[in-house]
């Protein structure tokens, strides 16, 4: 049985994935499946840099604006739902585009990971912390060759250990090879240019009303401890609303945390050797868009 077809466009935040995906999907008469962990939530538009209906240019977007902020979302839910959309689109003889930057979600879908409940993994590291403190967590991280940078903060270190173990478990339970037929294209650029784009995006979010977006969600009764509010942009605004930091400090913290997130995204993607990278640094749109189109054409022309 032949594999279903899928074109994947990934990369760090603010790299230009969404615009590229809309352009290509529109040109091919196709659709887009979002590979983002937070754009599924209704009312969370500004902080997630969500593609709005007027920006979609008639291209159907799946897994965008489809859940209430209090509802759970996970890599397992994403993989199951995205898989159904891919199947439906292939039945229409269309090749959908998977566009996003959430590494675990995308890799898990492409490689057929068998996702497991993460609760027991987290409890393991919490138990170690209770017994041996931060030094115990650091020692465990040093023993894991997949962990290159060891955070000094307890929560970040537990999260790092958790993700490393998740990757190992999922890899052990994944399908042999990639599940879908089609190129996986990564968009990258010079690091300083990317960081400047991130900083500008955050400034624009504040101009568009990020603070009011968070206030509105709270007024609607969305609990502060829900998963949706753990996203970058929202958790920092909550700190400011509680008076723990100023709103200007929240803005700078969002920039910093987003830059760090972009770095983590690139680190994750380095574990995916089949990505074909397109560097857009110093190139006009027609040039690097054209390179992406060539990769897609080459992937399917011989079949």
VENQUILIN-V152155 format. One record per helix or strand of 2 or more residues. SS is the DSSP state (H for helix, E for strand). FROM is the first residue (numbers start at 1). TO is the last residue. If there is no record, write none. Layout:
ss:SS from:FROM to:TO
ss:SS from:FROM to:TO
This chain:
ss:E from:5 to:11
ss:H from:17 to:28
ss:E from:32 to:35
ss:H from:53 to:55
ss:E from:61 to:62
ss:H from:75 to:91
ss:E from:96 to:100
ss:H from:103 to:111
ss:H from:119 to:142
ss:H from:154 to:172
ss:E from:184 to:188
ss:H from:191 to:208
ss:H from:210 to:219
ss:H from:227 to:230
ss:H from:234 to:241
ss:H from:247 to:269
ss:E from:276 to:279
ss:H from:285 to:301
